[in-house]
Amino acid sequence: MHLPITLPPWLSPKGLRDHLIAGAAISAFFFFLGLILHCDFAVPNLFTVGFVGVAHEVGDGDFKSINNGPLNGIVNALAFLPAPIVYILLS
């Protein structure tokens, strides 16, 4: 996989992909929950996925300097968000 930018050695395309998939899975859950309950969960979904991403990175220790933090944690937490942002744009 060739990326248009050069990633730092501690940031892998596989890791970003995994975070994107997790964000998409959470977004899909809220989308289908919204269909079942006839509600719009678009904006709460964004916040929930964001909080899950931050909590996950805190748990991993990615905000610590020994793990190239805080930038590593910030980038990985942001990798969760494309799916809920698309969800909001399509709502």
N, C-alpha and C positions, 0 to 999 in steps of 0.2 A: 504494500500500500504506500503510495507516494503522497505525502502531504505538501501543500504549497508553502508551508512554513517549517522551519526546523524546530523540533521540540527539544527541550532540555533532556539530558539523559535520564533523569528521574521521572519523566512523564512519558508514559507509553501509550501508543495508539490503542492497544488492547485494553488498557485500563480505562481510557476515555470512552471506548465503545461499550464496555461493561457498565459504566455509570450511565451512559445514554440509554441503554436497554433497561436498566432498573428504573430510571425516570419515566420511560415510556410505559413500562408495566404498571407503575403506580397511576399514571395518567389514564391508562386504559381502564383500570379498576374504577376510577372516579367517573369516567365517561359512561361506563355501563351502569354504574350505580345511579347516575343522573337519569339515564333512560328508564330504569326500573321505577325510580321514585318520582319521575317527571319533574326534576329540579335541574338547575344549572350549577354545576360545581366547578366551573372554569377557573375563576379567581381563587377560591379556596384551594383548588388543586395546585395552583402555582405555589402558594405559600406552604402547603403540606409537603410537596415534593422538595421545595427548597429547605424546609426544616429537616426533613429526612436526610437530605444530602449533607447538610451541616452536621447533624448528629452522627451520621456514618463516618464522616471525616474526623470528627473529634474522637470517636471510638477507635479509629485507625491510628490516631496520633499524627495525622498529616498536617496539622497546624503547628507542630513542634519543629524547632530549627534542626533537630537531628534528622528529621525526615524531609528536609528541604522546605519546611514551612516558613511562614504561613502561605506562601504562594502556591505550594502543592495542594494544600487543603482548599484554597479558594478556587483554583482551576478545576479540581475534581468535584467540588460542590456545584460549580456552575455547569459541569457536564451533565448533571441531572436535569437541567431546565429546558432544553430545546423542545421536548414533547409537550409539556404543559403550556409553553408559549404558543406553539402551533395550535393547541387545543383552544386557547383563548382567541386566537386570530380567526379560527373557523367557527366560533360560537356566534 
